[in-house]
Amino acid sequence: MSTNNNNASSRPASRVPRPAAGMPDMQKSRDNRNIAIDKVGVKDIRYPIVVMDKSKDQQQTVARINMYVDLPHHFKGTHMSRFIEILNQYHGQISIDRMNTMLSDMKKHLEASSAHLELEFPYFIEKQAPVSGARSLMEYQCRMQGSLSEDYDFILGVTVPMTSLCPCSKEISARGAHNQRSAVKVEIRYTDHVWLEDLIEWVEECGSAPVFALLKREDEKALTEQAYDNPMFVEDVVRAVTQRLLKVPEVTWFRVACENFESIHNHSAYAMVESQNSTERG
């Protein structure tokens, strides 16, 4: 998850510049159609960020960023340049603990009642192959979503690839069983810090076998046999992840979805569970 420089939290954001006096402000001109817009802004900005790394303190990466606000029915448009100006003010400071402040600045400088900030970025973890010990970097797609209206809301997400082997195929086949790569998308709300590395590990434990960037032949053999001994339907995967997340008291809400990219079918298999944690359900 993102982190900021040592002095970032103490540096106030600079004021967003306003148009030169006398220049027309077309965005503030009146619109008579009486239609408010829920989200308007800029999408798919590529921007460098720094992410907290459990083992190496920090990791630099590049995020795709979306920034939106609501627009009252009487305004013709929003000021698109102000989104970029706010983003540039936080260069080197974009972090989980500053997202609330960024959203507040968006509301203020764009004269909105709600603001939304979405970041998606690759995160790399060094993994060791199970038999050979070969080390390689494994990529995971991660997400941070913050919203601010009257209250602040934050969601952390990650997509974890894994192997799943079909229990039915194993049961009915004389030789082998079909297996495929699966993508498990997990989103959580939480009350205390959750490391990306821990969240990824919890999910990887719930498949037939994990996925690695680099494997030697002895590793391929071990993982193939591991998957064969641990067959799982897509339903099994989401239930297993659900059971694991319900054991984490810091997690107050989660959504887990699994898509199996079927190897012998011309479609994917899909399952999803959304749940409050047991501590919230009381």
N, C-alpha and C positions, 0 to 999 in steps of 0.2 A: 504494500500500500504506500501511497505517496508520503513523502516527508519533505520538510522545508529546511533551509539553511538555519544555522544557529540563531541568527538575528532576525529571521524572517518575520516571526510573530510580533516583533517590536517595531517593525518598519511599517508606518501607515501607508496605505495606497494613495498615490497622488490623485489629484482631482482630474476627472475626465474633462478635456477641453470642450468648449462650446463653439458653435459657428461664429464667425466674425460678425460684428454688429452690422445690421442693415441688410444682411443676406437673407433671402426668403427661406423659411423652414417649411418645406412642402409636407413633411411627415406630420406636422402638427395641424395642418389644414383640416377642416371639418369633413367628415364623411357622413352622408345622409341616409345610408342604407340600414342603419341601426342594427349592425351585426358585429358583435364582439368576436375576437379571435382568441382561442385558447392558448396557442403556442405560435410564436413567430420569432425568427432569429436566423442564426447562421449554423450551418451544418457541415460536418466532415472537414474540420480544420485539423491539419497535421501539426503537432506542437510538441517540443521536447519537455519531458517531465522527469522527476527523480522519484523512485519508489523505494520504500523501506524493504530491505532484504534481511531475513532472519539471521543468515550466517555471515553476510558481508556488509552489513549496515545499510548500504545504499546500492541501487541499480538504476542506471540511466536507460531510458527507453523513449519511444515516440508514441504519443497518443493521438487518436482521432477524437476530436472534441465537438460536441454539439452544445449550443447555448441558445436558450429560448426564454421569452417572457410572454405574458398575456398582453393583449392590446384592447383598450376600451373601444366601444362601438363608435365613439365620436371622433377618434383619430384616424387619419388616412393611412398612416404607416408608422413603423418604428425606425429608430436610428441605427441602422445596421453597423456603421463604423464604430459605435460605442462598445459593441461586444468585443471587437478586436482590441480596442484601446484598453478595456478592462483586463482582457487576457494578457496583454503585454505588460501591464502594471504588475502582474503576479509572476513574471518570468523568473524561474528559479525558485518560486515559492508555492507552486501549485501543490496542494497537499490535502489530505483528508481533514486535518484540523483547521484548514483555511477555507474549505468549501462553503461553509456557512457565511463567512465574511464576503467571499466572492459573490455569492447569491444575493446577499444584502446590497452590495454595490450595484449589481445588475438591476435590482428593483429600484434603487434610488436614482441612478443615472438614466434609466430608461423609463422612469415614472410609471412603473408597473406594480401590480398587486401580487404577482407570483413570478418566480424565476426557476429555471431548470438548467442543470449542468450535467452533461453526460461525457464520460471519458472511457474509451476502449483502447487497450494497449497490450502488446506482447510482453510477457514476463518469463524469464528463463531461470530454470532450476537445474543445477548439476545433479545428474543421476548416475548411479553405479549399476552396471549390468549384474544380474543375479549370480552368475557362475564365474565368468571371466574377470569381473571387476572393472571392465572397461568403463571409462567415464565419458560422459557427453552432456551437452546442454539440451534440455527438453523445453520446448516452447508451450506456454499456456496463454490463451486469450482471456484477459481480465477486464472487468468493468467496474466503474464507480458512477453512481447516479445520485445526484443531490437535488432536492426541491425545497423551495421556501415560499410559503404563502403566509399564513398566520403562524404555522409551525414548521419546523425543519425536519426533513426526512432524508435518510441516507440508506442506500442499498449497495452492498458489495457483491460482485458476481465473478464467476470463473467458469470456463468450459474445459472439462477434463476428458481427454481421449482415453479409451480403454478397449480391451478385447472382450467380446462376449461370445460364448459358445452355446448353441441352441440345445436345450435339454431334450426336446422332441426328436431332433435329428440324431442325437446320440443314442436315444432309446430305440429307435426303429432301424438304425443302420447297422449292417454287419461290419462295416469298416469305416471308421472316422465319424466326423460330424461337421456340419458347416458352422463356420465362425466368421465374425466380421469385426471391423472397428466400430466402436460406439462413441458418441459424444454426449457427455453428461453436463448439462448446463445447470449450475446452482447459483441462486441468489439468496442473500441473507440480510436481515436486519439484526443488530446486536447491541448489547449494552456496554461491552468492554472490548478491548482490542482483540482481534482475531487475525493471526498471521495468514497470509496467502498460502504459505508452505503447509501449514496445518490443515487448512481447508482442502487443499488439493490432496493431501495424504489421506484424509478421511474419505474422500470420494474414491480415490484409487483402490482402497481396500475393498470396495463394494462391487467390483467387476469380476469377470472370470480370470483376467490377468491384466497387469499394467502394460503400458506402451513405453518404449524407449527409443531414443534417437539413434543409438549405436548398439548393435548386438553382434556377438560372435556366434559360431555355429552351436557351441555348447549352451549359449544363452537361449538361442532359438528353440533348441530341444527342450530346455527346462520350461520355458514359457508356454510352448505348445502343449506340453504334458500338464502344466498347471491349469490351463484353460480347459483341457479335456476332463480333468478331475473336478472342475468347478463350474459346471454348466449353469447358465442363467438366462432366463427370458428378460425382455426389456422391463416387464413388470417386477421381476426380482430385483433388478438394479435399483429402480426408484424406491422400492420398499426398503432395501438395505441401506441406502443413503438416508432415507427418512429416519430409520431406527438410529443411525449414527448421529445425526444432527439433533435428535431429541435428547441425546445424552450430554449435549453441550449447553450448560446453563447460560452462557453469554448470548446465545442465539435466541432471539425472541420471535422470529418469523423466518420462514424460508419457502422457496419454491425450487423443486428439483424436477428437471425434465431430461429424459434420455431418448436419444434417437439412434437406432441401430441401422447402419447402412448395409442392408441385407446382401449377402454374397450370392444367393441363388434366387432372389426375387427381384422383380423390377419395381420395387418400392422400399421405403424405409418403415421400420416398426417404431412406434412412439408411445411413451407413457409420461404422465406428469402428476406430481403431488404438490399441493400447496398447504402449508400448515402453520399454525401458531405453535410455539414450543410449549411443552407441558407446564412450565412455570407460569406462562401467560394464561393458559387455559384454566389454571387453578383447580 
